[in-house]
Structures are given as C-alpha cells and as structure tokens.
Amino acid sequence: MATKNNSKRKSELADKLGDLNIKTPSFNLQEYIRVLRLARKPTKEEFLTISKISILGIALIGILGFIIYIFLTELPKAV
C-alpha cells in the first residue's frame, strides 16, 4: 500500500514539474554505481591543496561577514 502511495506522489510531482517544463531527475542506480567505481581516494598533496583552499575561502567569508557586522553596528553609533 505504501509503495502505491509513493508511486502516485512521484507521478503527481512529475506531472506538476512537466507543466513547468522541468525535467524530473532520473534515479538510475547504475549511474551512481558507475560514479562510485570511478571515484578514488585523493593523494596527500591533493587533500592538502583542497584543505588550504577551503580554509582560505571560509576565512574570507568570515572576514567579509565581520566587516559587514562592524559597519551595521558601529557606523550607526558614530552618526
């Protein structure tokens, strides 16, 4: 009974998305298995490079957020 309701909901969703000209994503398990087979563990050098870039990006976003915070809290007090 539950699978019948799920398939009905999926078809209703597909119909609604089709009305909006949006293609529904396919859930082909073989595609996911293929991607997992092609995936590999990164080397130490690749991991360190990705980590450095990620840390730099997070730091830049944090600094930008802090600058915006300062402008929105301290600037009105000065005026």
PDB file of N, CA, C and O in Angstrom:
ATOM      1  N   MET A   1       0.819  -1.189   0.000  1.00  0.00           N
ATOM      2  CA  MET A   1       0.000   0.000   0.000  1.00  0.00           C
ATOM      3  C   MET A   1       0.866   1.258   0.000  1.00  0.00           C
ATOM      4  O   MET A   1       0.569   2.231  -0.692  1.00  0.00           O
ATOM      5  N   ALA A   2       1.955   1.220   0.798  1.00  0.00           N
ATOM      6  CA  ALA A   2       2.823   2.394   0.896  1.00  0.00           C
ATOM      7  C   ALA A   2       3.527   2.674  -0.426  1.00  0.00           C
ATOM      8  O   ALA A   2       3.694   3.833  -0.805  1.00  0.00           O
ATOM      9  N   THR A   3       3.945   1.619  -1.136  1.00  0.00           N
ATOM     10  CA  THR A   3       4.623   1.841  -2.417  1.00  0.00           C
ATOM     11  C   THR A   3       3.663   2.399  -3.457  1.00  0.00           C
ATOM     12  O   THR A   3       4.067   3.146  -4.348  1.00  0.00           O
ATOM     13  N   LYS A   4       2.387   2.033  -3.339  1.00  0.00           N
ATOM     14  CA  LYS A   4       1.390   2.566  -4.266  1.00  0.00           C
ATOM     15  C   LYS A   4       1.240   4.071  -4.074  1.00  0.00           C
ATOM     16  O   LYS A   4       1.162   4.825  -5.044  1.00  0.00           O
ATOM     17  N   ASN A   5       1.199   4.507  -2.797  1.00  0.00           N
ATOM     18  CA  ASN A   5       1.087   5.931  -2.496  1.00  0.00           C
ATOM     19  C   ASN A   5       2.327   6.686  -2.939  1.00  0.00           C
ATOM     20  O   ASN A   5       2.225   7.799  -3.454  1.00  0.00           O
ATOM     21  N   ASN A   6       3.507   6.089  -2.743  1.00  0.00           N
ATOM     22  CA  ASN A   6       4.750   6.738  -3.151  1.00  0.00           C
ATOM     23  C   ASN A   6       4.800   6.913  -4.661  1.00  0.00           C
ATOM     24  O   ASN A   6       5.181   7.975  -5.152  1.00  0.00           O
ATOM     25  N   SER A   7       4.419   5.881  -5.397  1.00  0.00           N
ATOM     26  CA  SER A   7       4.459   5.991  -6.855  1.00  0.00           C
ATOM     27  C   SER A   7       3.428   7.000  -7.342  1.00  0.00           C
ATOM     28  O   SER A   7       3.651   7.692  -8.335  1.00  0.00           O
ATOM     29  N   LYS A   8       2.289   7.085  -6.637  1.00  0.00           N
ATOM     30  CA  LYS A   8       1.267   8.079  -7.007  1.00  0.00           C
ATOM     31  C   LYS A   8       1.798   9.492  -6.778  1.00  0.00           C
ATOM     32  O   LYS A   8       1.611  10.380  -7.610  1.00  0.00           O
ATOM     33  N   ARG A   9       2.473   9.689  -5.626  1.00  0.00           N
ATOM     34  CA  ARG A   9       3.042  11.006  -5.324  1.00  0.00           C
ATOM     35  C   ARG A   9       4.119  11.388  -6.339  1.00  0.00           C
ATOM     36  O   ARG A   9       4.188  12.536  -6.780  1.00  0.00           O
ATOM     37  N   LYS A  10       4.960  10.414  -6.707  1.00  0.00           N
ATOM     38  CA  LYS A  10       6.013  10.688  -7.682  1.00  0.00           C
ATOM     39  C   LYS A  10       5.429  11.068  -9.029  1.00  0.00           C
ATOM     40  O   LYS A  10       5.932  11.972  -9.696  1.00  0.00           O
ATOM     41  N   SER A  11       4.361  10.376  -9.432  1.00  0.00           N
ATOM     42  CA  SER A  11       3.760  10.697 -10.728  1.00  0.00           C
ATOM     43  C   SER A  11       3.088  12.065 -10.684  1.00  0.00           C
ATOM     44  O   SER A  11       3.113  12.801 -11.670  1.00  0.00           O
ATOM     45  N   GLU A  12       2.485  12.409  -9.542  1.00  0.00           N
ATOM     46  CA  GLU A  12       1.880  13.737  -9.409  1.00  0.00           C
ATOM     47  C   GLU A  12       2.953  14.819  -9.475  1.00  0.00           C
ATOM     48  O   GLU A  12       2.767  15.855 -10.115  1.00  0.00           O
ATOM     49  N   LEU A  13       4.065  14.569  -8.814  1.00  0.00           N
ATOM     50  CA  LEU A  13       5.169  15.525  -8.846  1.00  0.00           C
ATOM     51  C   LEU A  13       5.713  15.659 -10.263  1.00  0.00           C
ATOM     52  O   LEU A  13       5.982  16.767 -10.727  1.00  0.00           O
ATOM     53  N   ALA A  14       5.874  14.538 -10.943  1.00  0.00           N
ATOM     54  CA  ALA A  14       6.370  14.573 -12.317  1.00  0.00           C
ATOM     55  C   ALA A  14       5.416  15.351 -13.215  1.00  0.00           C
ATOM     56  O   ALA A  14       5.859  16.086 -14.097  1.00  0.00           O
ATOM     57  N   ASP A  15       4.118  15.196 -13.001  1.00  0.00           N
ATOM     58  CA  ASP A  15       3.137  15.938 -13.797  1.00  0.00           C
ATOM     59  C   ASP A  15       3.242  17.438 -13.540  1.00  0.00           C
ATOM     60  O   ASP A  15       3.204  18.241 -14.472  1.00  0.00           O
ATOM     61  N   LYS A  16       3.376  17.811 -12.258  1.00  0.00           N
ATOM     62  CA  LYS A  16       3.486  19.234 -11.912  1.00  0.00           C
ATOM     63  C   LYS A  16       4.764  19.841 -12.485  1.00  0.00           C
ATOM     64  O   LYS A  16       4.752  20.955 -13.009  1.00  0.00           O
ATOM     65  N   LEU A  17       5.862  19.099 -12.380  1.00  0.00           N
ATOM     66  CA  LEU A  17       7.126  19.605 -12.923  1.00  0.00           C
ATOM     67  C   LEU A  17       7.072  19.662 -14.444  1.00  0.00           C
ATOM     68  O   LEU A  17       7.641  20.568 -15.053  1.00  0.00           O
ATOM     69  N   GLY A  18       6.397  18.706 -15.054  1.00  0.00           N
ATOM     70  CA  GLY A  18       6.248  18.714 -16.504  1.00  0.00           C
ATOM     71  C   GLY A  18       5.472  19.923 -16.979  1.00  0.00           C
ATOM     72  O   GLY A  18       5.759  20.475 -18.041  1.00  0.00           O
ATOM     73  N   ASP A  19       4.474  20.341 -16.185  1.00  0.00           N
ATOM     74  CA  ASP A  19       3.714  21.544 -16.532  1.00  0.00           C
ATOM     75  C   ASP A  19       4.593  22.786 -16.505  1.00  0.00           C
ATOM     76  O   ASP A  19       4.341  23.749 -17.229  1.00  0.00           O
ATOM     77  N   LEU A  20       5.626  22.761 -15.669  1.00  0.00           N
ATOM     78  CA  LEU A  20       6.540  23.896 -15.563  1.00  0.00           C
ATOM     79  C   LEU A  20       7.743  23.756 -16.486  1.00  0.00           C
ATOM     80  O   LEU A  20       8.675  24.557 -16.409  1.00  0.00           O
ATOM     81  N   ASN A  21       7.735  22.758 -17.351  1.00  0.00           N
ATOM     82  CA  ASN A  21       8.840  22.470 -18.272  1.00  0.00           C
ATOM     83  C   ASN A  21      10.133  22.153 -17.539  1.00  0.00           C
ATOM     84  O   ASN A  21      11.216  22.547 -17.971  1.00  0.00           O
ATOM     85  N   ILE A  22      10.011  21.432 -16.418  1.00  0.00           N
ATOM     86  CA  ILE A  22      11.176  20.996 -15.648  1.00  0.00           C
ATOM     87  C   ILE A  22      11.262  19.484 -15.779  1.00  0.00           C
ATOM     88  O   ILE A  22      10.295  18.773 -15.508  1.00  0.00           O
ATOM     89  N   LYS A  23      12.422  19.000 -16.193  1.00  0.00           N
ATOM     90  CA  LYS A  23      12.611  17.563 -16.345  1.00  0.00           C
ATOM     91  C   LYS A  23      12.918  16.947 -14.985  1.00  0.00           C
ATOM     92  O   LYS A  23      13.763  17.451 -14.245  1.00  0.00           O
ATOM     93  N   THR A  24      12.235  15.864 -14.663  1.00  0.00           N
ATOM     94  CA  THR A  24      12.472  15.206 -13.382  1.00  0.00           C
ATOM     95  C   THR A  24      13.801  14.466 -13.420  1.00  0.00           C
ATOM     96  O   THR A  24      14.159  13.891 -14.448  1.00  0.00           O
ATOM     97  N   PRO A  25      14.533  14.473 -12.315  1.00  0.00           N
ATOM     98  CA  PRO A  25      15.820  13.760 -12.296  1.00  0.00           C
ATOM     99  C   PRO A  25      15.604  12.252 -12.351  1.00  0.00           C
ATOM    100  O   PRO A  25      14.621  11.727 -11.829  1.00  0.00           O
ATOM    101  N   SER A  26      16.536  11.581 -12.989  1.00  0.00           N
ATOM    102  CA  SER A  26      16.435  10.122 -13.055  1.00  0.00           C
ATOM    103  C   SER A  26      17.170   9.524 -11.855  1.00  0.00           C
ATOM    104  O   SER A  26      18.183  10.057 -11.402  1.00  0.00           O
ATOM    105  N   PHE A  27      16.652   8.435 -11.360  1.00  0.00           N
ATOM    106  CA  PHE A  27      17.253   7.760 -10.217  1.00  0.00           C
ATOM    107  C   PHE A  27      17.720   6.385 -10.659  1.00  0.00           C
ATOM    108  O   PHE A  27      17.251   5.362 -10.160  1.00  0.00           O
ATOM    109  N   ASN A  28      18.650   6.376 -11.603  1.00  0.00           N
ATOM    110  CA  ASN A  28      19.178   5.124 -12.114  1.00  0.00           C
ATOM    111  C   ASN A  28      20.335   4.698 -11.224  1.00  0.00           C
ATOM    112  O   ASN A  28      21.360   5.377 -11.158  1.00  0.00           O
ATOM    113  N   LEU A  29      20.172   3.587 -10.549  1.00  0.00           N
ATOM    114  CA  LEU A  29      21.173   3.100  -9.614  1.00  0.00           C
ATOM    115  C   LEU A  29      22.494   2.789 -10.315  1.00  0.00           C
ATOM    116  O   LEU A  29      23.556   2.951  -9.714  1.00  0.00           O
ATOM    117  N   GLN A  30      22.451   2.354 -11.547  1.00  0.00           N
ATOM    118  CA  GLN A  30      23.670   2.022 -12.294  1.00  0.00           C
ATOM    119  C   GLN A  30      24.571   3.244 -12.465  1.00  0.00           C
ATOM    120  O   GLN A  30      25.795   3.119 -12.428  1.00  0.00           O
ATOM    121  N   GLU A  31      23.979   4.416 -12.652  1.00  0.00           N
ATOM    122  CA  GLU A  31      24.780   5.639 -12.797  1.00  0.00           C
ATOM    123  C   GLU A  31      25.534   5.950 -11.507  1.00  0.00           C
ATOM    124  O   GLU A  31      26.698   6.351 -11.546  1.00  0.00           O
ATOM    125  N   TYR A  32      24.876   5.766 -10.373  1.00  0.00           N
ATOM    126  CA  TYR A  32      25.526   6.029  -9.091  1.00  0.00           C
ATOM    127  C   TYR A  32      26.658   5.029  -8.845  1.00  0.00           C
ATOM    128  O   TYR A  32      27.726   5.403  -8.361  1.00  0.00           O
ATOM    129  N   ILE A  33      26.422   3.772  -9.174  1.00  0.00           N
ATOM    130  CA  ILE A  33      27.453   2.750  -9.004  1.00  0.00           C
ATOM    131  C   ILE A  33      28.657   3.068  -9.893  1.00  0.00           C
ATOM    132  O   ILE A  33      29.800   2.897  -9.470  1.00  0.00           O
ATOM    133  N   ARG A  34      28.409   3.525 -11.112  1.00  0.00           N
ATOM    134  CA  ARG A  34      29.489   3.867 -12.049  1.00  0.00           C
ATOM    135  C   ARG A  34      30.345   5.003 -11.485  1.00  0.00           C
ATOM    136  O   ARG A  34      31.572   4.956 -11.566  1.00  0.00           O
ATOM    137  N   VAL A  35      29.703   6.014 -10.918  1.00  0.00           N
ATOM    138  CA  VAL A  35      30.442   7.142 -10.337  1.00  0.00           C
ATOM    139  C   VAL A  35      31.277   6.667  -9.153  1.00  0.00           C
ATOM    140  O   VAL A  35      32.426   7.083  -9.005  1.00  0.00           O
ATOM    141  N   LEU A  36      30.718   5.800  -8.306  1.00  0.00           N
ATOM    142  CA  LEU A  36      31.464   5.310  -7.154  1.00  0.00           C
ATOM    143  C   LEU A  36      32.661   4.467  -7.574  1.00  0.00           C
ATOM    144  O   LEU A  36      33.697   4.489  -6.909  1.00  0.00           O
ATOM    145  N   ARG A  37      32.530   3.725  -8.668  1.00  0.00           N
ATOM    146  CA  ARG A  37      33.664   2.924  -9.149  1.00  0.00           C
ATOM    147  C   ARG A  37      34.782   3.811  -9.694  1.00  0.00           C
ATOM    148  O   ARG A  37      35.959   3.464  -9.587  1.00  0.00           O
ATOM    149  N   LEU A  38      34.419   4.954 -10.278  1.00  0.00           N
ATOM    150  CA  LEU A  38      35.432   5.862 -10.837  1.00  0.00           C
ATOM    151  C   LEU A  38      36.093   6.715  -9.754  1.00  0.00           C
ATOM    152  O   LEU A  38      37.191   7.234  -9.956  1.00  0.00           O
ATOM    153  N   ALA A  39      35.433   6.860  -8.617  1.00  0.00           N
ATOM    154  CA  ALA A  39      35.971   7.689  -7.541  1.00  0.00           C
ATOM    155  C   ALA A  39      37.201   7.023  -6.926  1.00  0.00           C
ATOM    156  O   ALA A  39      37.314   5.798  -6.885  1.00  0.00           O
ATOM    157  N   ARG A  40      38.118   7.868  -6.451  1.00  0.00           N
ATOM    158  CA  ARG A  40      39.313   7.342  -5.814  1.00  0.00           C
ATOM    159  C   ARG A  40      39.676   8.235  -4.638  1.00  0.00           C
ATOM    160  O   ARG A  40      39.212   9.371  -4.537  1.00  0.00           O
ATOM    161  N   LYS A  41      40.494   7.720  -3.771  1.00  0.00           N
ATOM    162  CA  LYS A  41      40.945   8.478  -2.619  1.00  0.00           C
ATOM    163  C   LYS A  41      41.981   9.500  -3.087  1.00  0.00           C
ATOM    164  O   LYS A  41      42.889   9.149  -3.840  1.00  0.00           O
ATOM    165  N   PRO A  42      41.858  10.765  -2.651  1.00  0.00           N
ATOM    166  CA  PRO A  42      42.839  11.763  -3.085  1.00  0.00           C
ATOM    167  C   PRO A  42      44.211  11.504  -2.464  1.00  0.00           C
ATOM    168  O   PRO A  42      44.330  10.937  -1.378  1.00  0.00           O
ATOM    169  N   THR A  43      45.242  11.941  -3.191  1.00  0.00           N
ATOM    170  CA  THR A  43      46.584  11.826  -2.636  1.00  0.00           C
ATOM    171  C   THR A  43      46.743  12.849  -1.511  1.00  0.00           C
ATOM    172  O   THR A  43      45.909  13.740  -1.348  1.00  0.00           O
ATOM    173  N   LYS A  44      47.817  12.713  -0.740  1.00  0.00           N
ATOM    174  CA  LYS A  44      48.048  13.630   0.373  1.00  0.00           C
ATOM    175  C   LYS A  44      48.195  15.069  -0.142  1.00  0.00           C
ATOM    176  O   LYS A  44      47.687  16.009   0.470  1.00  0.00           O
ATOM    177  N   GLU A  45      48.886  15.226  -1.259  1.00  0.00           N
ATOM    178  CA  GLU A  45      49.086  16.558  -1.835  1.00  0.00           C
ATOM    179  C   GLU A  45      47.761  17.175  -2.280  1.00  0.00           C
ATOM    180  O   GLU A  45      47.511  18.355  -2.031  1.00  0.00           O
ATOM    181  N   GLU A  46      46.910  16.381  -2.938  1.00  0.00           N
ATOM    182  CA  GLU A  46      45.596  16.882  -3.365  1.00  0.00           C
ATOM    183  C   GLU A  46      44.748  17.279  -2.161  1.00  0.00           C
ATOM    184  O   GLU A  46      44.095  18.322  -2.167  1.00  0.00           O
ATOM    185  N   PHE A  47      44.765  16.445  -1.137  1.00  0.00           N
ATOM    186  CA  PHE A  47      43.990  16.730   0.066  1.00  0.00           C
ATOM    187  C   PHE A  47      44.448  18.025   0.735  1.00  0.00           C
ATOM    188  O   PHE A  47      43.622  18.842   1.142  1.00  0.00           O
ATOM    189  N   LEU A  48      45.767  18.212   0.847  1.00  0.00           N
ATOM    190  CA  LEU A  48      46.282  19.429   1.467  1.00  0.00           C
ATOM    191  C   LEU A  48      45.926  20.675   0.651  1.00  0.00           C
ATOM    192  O   LEU A  48      45.583  21.713   1.216  1.00  0.00           O
ATOM    193  N   THR A  49      46.009  20.568  -0.669  1.00  0.00           N
ATOM    194  CA  THR A  49      45.657  21.706  -1.524  1.00  0.00           C
ATOM    195  C   THR A  49      44.186  22.070  -1.367  1.00  0.00           C
ATOM    196  O   THR A  49      43.847  23.244  -1.222  1.00  0.00           O
ATOM    197  N   ILE A  50      43.318  21.074  -1.394  1.00  0.00           N
ATOM    198  CA  ILE A  50      41.884  21.320  -1.235  1.00  0.00           C
ATOM    199  C   ILE A  50      41.601  21.902   0.151  1.00  0.00           C
ATOM    200  O   ILE A  50      40.771  22.801   0.285  1.00  0.00           O
ATOM    201  N   SER A  51      42.278  21.403   1.168  1.00  0.00           N
ATOM    202  CA  SER A  51      42.081  21.906   2.527  1.00  0.00           C
ATOM    203  C   SER A  51      42.496  23.366   2.638  1.00  0.00           C
ATOM    204  O   SER A  51      41.782  24.171   3.236  1.00  0.00           O
ATOM    205  N   LYS A  52      43.651  23.716   2.063  1.00  0.00           N
ATOM    206  CA  LYS A  52      44.126  25.103   2.122  1.00  0.00           C
ATOM    207  C   LYS A  52      43.153  26.042   1.422  1.00  0.00           C
ATOM    208  O   LYS A  52      42.852  27.116   1.942  1.00  0.00           O
ATOM    209  N   ILE A  53      42.659  25.653   0.253  1.00  0.00           N
ATOM    210  CA  ILE A  53      41.718  26.497  -0.488  1.00  0.00           C
ATOM    211  C   ILE A  53      40.415  26.649   0.288  1.00  0.00           C
ATOM    212  O   ILE A  53      39.843  27.738   0.333  1.00  0.00           O
ATOM    213  N   SER A  54      39.944  25.561   0.899  1.00  0.00           N
ATOM    214  CA  SER A  54      38.702  25.616   1.679  1.00  0.00           C
ATOM    215  C   SER A  54      38.859  26.527   2.886  1.00  0.00           C
ATOM    216  O   SER A  54      37.975  27.334   3.172  1.00  0.00           O
ATOM    217  N   ILE A  55      39.974  26.407   3.597  1.00  0.00           N
ATOM    218  CA  ILE A  55      40.219  27.252   4.767  1.00  0.00           C
ATOM    219  C   ILE A  55      40.310  28.716   4.358  1.00  0.00           C
ATOM    220  O   ILE A  55      39.782  29.587   5.048  1.00  0.00           O
ATOM    221  N   LEU A  56      40.969  28.989   3.249  1.00  0.00           N
ATOM    222  CA  LEU A  56      41.067  30.365   2.761  1.00  0.00           C
ATOM    223  C   LEU A  56      39.692  30.928   2.428  1.00  0.00           C
ATOM    224  O   LEU A  56      39.389  32.072   2.767  1.00  0.00           O
ATOM    225  N   GLY A  57      38.857  30.126   1.763  1.00  0.00           N
ATOM    226  CA  GLY A  57      37.504  30.572   1.417  1.00  0.00           C
ATOM    227  C   GLY A  57      36.665  30.848   2.649  1.00  0.00           C
ATOM    228  O   GLY A  57      35.962  31.857   2.707  1.00  0.00           O
ATOM    229  N   ILE A  58      36.730  29.962   3.635  1.00  0.00           N
ATOM    230  CA  ILE A  58      35.971  30.158   4.872  1.00  0.00           C
ATOM    231  C   ILE A  58      36.459  31.406   5.600  1.00  0.00           C
ATOM    232  O   ILE A  58      35.652  32.166   6.136  1.00  0.00           O
ATOM    233  N   ALA A  59      37.774  31.623   5.621  1.00  0.00           N
ATOM    234  CA  ALA A  59      38.333  32.808   6.288  1.00  0.00           C
ATOM    235  C   ALA A  59      37.874  34.084   5.579  1.00  0.00           C
ATOM    236  O   ALA A  59      37.508  35.056   6.239  1.00  0.00           O
ATOM    237  N   LEU A  60      37.890  34.093   4.252  1.00  0.00           N
ATOM    238  CA  LEU A  60      37.456  35.285   3.515  1.00  0.00           C
ATOM    239  C   LEU A  60      35.989  35.596   3.769  1.00  0.00           C
ATOM    240  O   LEU A  60      35.621  36.758   3.941  1.00  0.00           O
ATOM    241  N   ILE A  61      35.158  34.576   3.793  1.00  0.00           N
ATOM    242  CA  ILE A  61      33.738  34.798   4.066  1.00  0.00           C
ATOM    243  C   ILE A  61      33.550  35.302   5.499  1.00  0.00           C
ATOM    244  O   ILE A  61      32.722  36.180   5.741  1.00  0.00           O
ATOM    245  N   GLY A  62      34.307  34.758   6.444  1.00  0.00           N
ATOM    246  CA  GLY A  62      34.227  35.219   7.831  1.00  0.00           C
ATOM    247  C   GLY A  62      34.665  36.665   7.979  1.00  0.00           C
ATOM    248  O   GLY A  62      34.024  37.439   8.691  1.00  0.00           O
ATOM    249  N   ILE A  63      35.751  37.036   7.313  1.00  0.00           N
ATOM    250  CA  ILE A  63      36.233  38.420   7.372  1.00  0.00           C
ATOM    251  C   ILE A  63      35.212  39.363   6.757  1.00  0.00           C
ATOM    252  O   ILE A  63      34.945  40.434   7.304  1.00  0.00           O
ATOM    253  N   LEU A  64      34.642  38.975   5.628  1.00  0.00           N
ATOM    254  CA  LEU A  64      33.624  39.799   4.981  1.00  0.00           C
ATOM    255  C   LEU A  64      32.411  39.968   5.896  1.00  0.00           C
ATOM    256  O   LEU A  64      31.872  41.068   6.018  1.00  0.00           O
ATOM    257  N   GLY A  65      31.982  38.882   6.535  1.00  0.00           N
ATOM    258  CA  GLY A  65      30.864  38.960   7.472  1.00  0.00           C
ATOM    259  C   GLY A  65      31.174  39.858   8.655  1.00  0.00           C
ATOM    260  O   GLY A  65      30.311  40.607   9.112  1.00  0.00           O
ATOM    261  N   PHE A  66      32.399  39.787   9.153  1.00  0.00           N
ATOM    262  CA  PHE A  66      32.790  40.634  10.280  1.00  0.00           C
ATOM    263  C   PHE A  66      32.801  42.105   9.877  1.00  0.00           C
ATOM    264  O   PHE A  66      32.359  42.957  10.648  1.00  0.00           O
ATOM    265  N   ILE A  67      33.292  42.409   8.698  1.00  0.00           N
ATOM    266  CA  ILE A  67      33.314  43.803   8.214  1.00  0.00           C
ATOM    267  C   ILE A  67      31.888  44.327   8.073  1.00  0.00           C
ATOM    268  O   ILE A  67      31.600  45.458   8.464  1.00  0.00           O
ATOM    269  N   ILE A  68      31.003  43.515   7.521  1.00  0.00           N
ATOM    270  CA  ILE A  68      29.605  43.938   7.391  1.00  0.00           C
ATOM    271  C   ILE A  68      29.000  44.153   8.777  1.00  0.00           C
ATOM    272  O   ILE A  68      28.271  45.122   8.990  1.00  0.00           O
ATOM    273  N   TYR A  69      29.293  43.271   9.705  1.00  0.00           N
ATOM    274  CA  TYR A  69      28.791  43.417  11.074  1.00  0.00           C
ATOM    275  C   TYR A  69      29.265  44.726  11.693  1.00  0.00           C
ATOM    276  O   TYR A  69      28.482  45.447  12.310  1.00  0.00           O
ATOM    277  N   ILE A  70      30.541  45.027  11.527  1.00  0.00           N
ATOM    278  CA  ILE A  70      31.085  46.273  12.091  1.00  0.00           C
ATOM    279  C   ILE A  70      30.382  47.478  11.486  1.00  0.00           C
ATOM    280  O   ILE A  70      30.006  48.404  12.205  1.00  0.00           O
ATOM    281  N   PHE A  71      30.201  47.472  10.171  1.00  0.00           N
ATOM    282  CA  PHE A  71      29.526  48.598   9.517  1.00  0.00           C
ATOM    283  C   PHE A  71      28.090  48.755  10.004  1.00  0.00           C
ATOM    284  O   PHE A  71      27.619  49.878  10.185  1.00  0.00           O
ATOM    285  N   LEU A  72      27.402  47.661  10.215  1.00  0.00           N
ATOM    286  CA  LEU A  72      25.998  47.746  10.610  1.00  0.00           C
ATOM    287  C   LEU A  72      25.807  48.048  12.093  1.00  0.00           C
ATOM    288  O   LEU A  72      24.738  48.519  12.481  1.00  0.00           O
ATOM    289  N   THR A  73      26.804  47.793  12.930  1.00  0.00           N
ATOM    290  CA  THR A  73      26.642  48.060  14.362  1.00  0.00           C
ATOM    291  C   THR A  73      27.351  49.323  14.810  1.00  0.00           C
ATOM    292  O   THR A  73      26.797  50.086  15.601  1.00  0.00           O
ATOM    293  N   GLU A  74      28.547  49.563  14.335  1.00  0.00           N
ATOM    294  CA  GLU A  74      29.331  50.704  14.812  1.00  0.00           C
ATOM    295  C   GLU A  74      29.068  51.979  14.020  1.00  0.00           C
ATOM    296  O   GLU A  74      29.109  53.073  14.584  1.00  0.00           O
ATOM    297  N   LEU A  75      28.803  51.858  12.742  1.00  0.00           N
ATOM    298  CA  LEU A  75      28.577  53.040  11.913  1.00  0.00           C
ATOM    299  C   LEU A  75      27.342  53.832  12.343  1.00  0.00           C
ATOM    300  O   LEU A  75      27.405  55.061  12.365  1.00  0.00           O
ATOM    301  N   PRO A  76      26.225  53.189  12.685  1.00  0.00           N
ATOM    302  CA  PRO A  76      25.080  53.964  13.151  1.00  0.00           C
ATOM    303  C   PRO A  76      25.355  54.697  14.462  1.00  0.00           C
ATOM    304  O   PRO A  76      24.776  55.759  14.691  1.00  0.00           O
ATOM    305  N   LYS A  77      26.214  54.169  15.323  1.00  0.00           N
ATOM    306  CA  LYS A  77      26.543  54.831  16.583  1.00  0.00           C
ATOM    307  C   LYS A  77      27.369  56.087  16.345  1.00  0.00           C
ATOM    308  O   LYS A  77      27.254  57.061  17.090  1.00  0.00           O
ATOM    309  N   ALA A  78      28.204  56.067  15.304  1.00  0.00           N
ATOM    310  CA  ALA A  78      29.090  57.210  15.002  1.00  0.00           C
ATOM    311  C   ALA A  78      28.346  58.353  14.357  1.00  0.00           C
ATOM    312  O   ALA A  78      28.795  59.498  14.417  1.00  0.00           O
ATOM    313  N   VAL A  79      27.220  58.063  13.743  1.00  0.00           N
ATOM    314  CA  VAL A  79      26.475  59.108  13.017  1.00  0.00           C
ATOM    315  C   VAL A  79      25.550  59.854  13.909  1.00  0.00           C
ATOM    316  O   VAL A  79      24.853  60.762  13.456  1.00  0.00           O
TER     317      VAL A  79
END
